[in-house]
């Protein structure tokens, strides 16, 4: 009996699909079934240019930190404890809108790994070379968690960051 019910449901969906209805097969507002990767995020521009970041609708934010070098620099690599100067643009995942940018302003200076910034930056910028551009997809637990500083609770952040100045390591 269950088999006949399943066959009838499949047939009804096939008829609905043929007529352009989308009621069968799930809710169009349902959460995407796969997590986005760095390759799913579209970015424009090259080092030194303010990027545009486009987050797709067909995948969910990843649960872990994702990094990808969009261009590899040729200078020194950032190490924990070093003061580095970065330009960045950040987009919030939930509304896909730019939240902030430092392009056209003074670069943002931080001591990498010193807890001066969100954990996603301290972890995700390690090893970036001067002159490099990196994509960071930062989950809420490595960003602002329950919210703050104008950021909604459980917000995933997507950054494009340029390593403007990374000093050579001291020996």
C-alpha positions in Angstrom: 0.0 0.0 0.0 2.8 2.4 0.8 4.4 1.7 -2.6 1.2 2.8 -4.4 1.1 6.0 -2.3 4.7 6.8 -3.2 4.0 6.1 -6.9 1.0 8.4 -6.8 3.1 11.1 -5.1 5.8 10.9 -7.7 3.3 11.0 -10.5 1.6 14.0 -8.9 4.9 15.8 -8.7 5.8 14.9 -12.3 2.5 16.4 -13.4 3.1 19.5 -11.3 6.6 19.9 -12.6 5.2 19.7 -16.2 2.8 22.6 -15.4 5.5 24.7 -13.9 4.5 24.3 -10.2 7.3 24.0 -7.7 5.5 22.6 -4.7 7.0 19.1 -5.0 10.5 18.4 -4.0 10.9 20.8 -1.2 10.5 24.4 -0.1 12.3 27.0 -2.3 13.3 28.7 1.0 14.8 25.6 2.5 18.4 25.8 3.6 21.0 24.8 1.1 22.2 21.2 1.4 25.9 21.9 1.1 28.4 24.2 2.6 30.1 26.8 0.4 33.8 26.5 -0.3 36.2 29.4 -1.1 35.7 28.6 -4.8 32.0 29.4 -4.5 32.7 33.0 -3.4 33.2 35.5 -6.3 35.6 38.4 -5.8 36.7 41.2 -8.1 39.8 43.3 -8.1 43.4 42.7 -7.5 45.8 43.7 -4.7 45.4 47.3 -3.7 41.9 47.6 -5.3 38.7 47.6 -3.2 37.1 44.2 -4.0 33.5 43.2 -4.5 32.5 40.0 -2.8 29.5 38.0 -4.0 28.1 35.2 -1.8 26.0 32.7 -3.6 22.5 31.6 -2.5 22.9 27.9 -3.3 25.2 26.9 -0.5 25.3 27.4 3.3 28.1 29.1 5.3 30.8 26.7 6.2 31.1 25.7 9.9 34.9 26.0 10.0 37.3 28.7 9.0 38.0 28.8 5.2 41.0 30.6 3.7 42.2 30.9 0.1 45.0 33.0 -1.3 43.6 35.0 -4.2 47.1 36.2 -5.0 50.3 35.2 -3.2 52.6 38.0 -2.2 56.3 38.1 -2.7 57.3 39.6 0.6 57.8 38.3 4.1 55.2 35.9 5.6 53.2 37.1 8.6 54.1 35.4 11.8 52.5 35.3 15.2 53.3 38.4 17.3 54.2 40.6 14.3 52.6 44.0 13.6 51.0 43.7 10.2 49.1 46.3 8.2 46.0 45.1 6.3 43.4 46.5 3.9 40.1 44.7 4.0 36.5 44.5 2.9 34.0 42.5 4.9 30.5 41.3 3.8 28.0 39.7 6.2 26.7 36.3 5.0 23.0 36.7 6.1 22.3 39.8 4.0 25.2 39.7 1.6 26.0 43.4 2.2 29.3 45.1 2.8 29.7 45.9 6.4 33.1 47.8 6.3 36.2 48.4 4.3 39.6 50.0 4.9 40.3 50.6 1.2 40.7 54.3 0.6 41.6 54.8 4.2 44.6 54.0 6.4 45.4 50.3 6.5 44.4 48.5 9.7 47.4 47.5 11.9 47.3 44.6 14.3 49.7 42.3 16.1 48.9 38.9 14.6 47.9 36.3 17.2 47.7 38.8 20.1 43.9 38.7 20.5 43.5 42.3 19.2 41.1 41.1 16.5 38.6 38.3 16.0 40.1 34.8 16.2 39.3 34.2 12.5 41.8 36.9 11.6 44.5 35.8 14.1 44.2 32.3 12.6 43.4 33.0 9.0 46.0 35.6 8.3 49.0 33.6 9.6 51.5 33.1 6.8 50.0 35.7 4.4 52.9 37.3 2.5 53.3 41.0 2.0 51.6 41.9 -1.3 49.2 39.0 -1.0 45.4 38.9 -1.0 43.5 36.3 1.0 39.8 35.4 1.2 38.6 34.5 4.7 35.2 32.9 5.5 34.9 33.2 9.2 32.2 31.2 11.1 30.5 32.9 14.1 32.5 31.1 16.7 35.7 32.7 15.3 34.0 36.1 14.7 31.5 37.8 17.0 29.5 34.7 18.2 26.4 36.1 19.8 26.8 39.4 18.1 28.2 42.8 18.9 29.8 45.8 17.3 26.9 46.1 14.9 27.0 42.5 13.9 24.0 40.1 14.2 24.2 37.0 16.4 25.7 33.9 14.7 26.9 35.9 11.7 29.4 34.4 9.3 31.8 37.1 7.9 33.5 37.0 4.5 36.7 39.1 4.2 39.1 39.9 1.4 42.3 41.1 3.0 45.4 42.6 1.5 48.7 42.3 3.3 50.0 45.9 2.9 53.0 45.6 5.2 54.6 42.6 6.8 58.0 43.1 8.3 60.8 40.7 7.6 61.2 38.2 10.5 63.9 39.0 13.0 66.6 36.4 13.4 
